[in-house]
Amino acid sequence: MKVDLGIWSRLTQAIVALVAIAVLLLIGMTYLPLIQQNEQMRRRIDKLDAELEKQRQQSRQLQAEFDALRNDPQTVERLARDKLGYARTNETVIRFEPATGTPPSR
């Protein structure tokens, strides 16, 4: 047997619904900063992963250059010619000045 209490049963239902909504909002507001912090940390991890991959690639390139200088005499010779200006006996080294933006005067 169901007894109709009139407005009191409806007010009780409304209060229960409002309390449930308030609890859900409280939970949401409690975890929202943690969710935002988590997103920031994920972005930072992605950025650091990209930087790490860039550093690994640079390390591989430097290791390849090191191995070439250590094991390949032609690489050492080319580097000595380019950087230090060395030449073999009976060779003439010709150096060109870089072009400037001004036209030559007559």
TASUL-V151226 format. One record per helix or strand. SS is the DSSP state (hx for helix, st for strand). FROM is the first residue (numbers start at 0). TO is the last residue. Records with the same first field share a line. If there is no record, write none. Layout:
BEGIN
SS = FROM-TO, FROM-TO
END
This chain:
BEGIN
hx = 6-70, 72-83
END
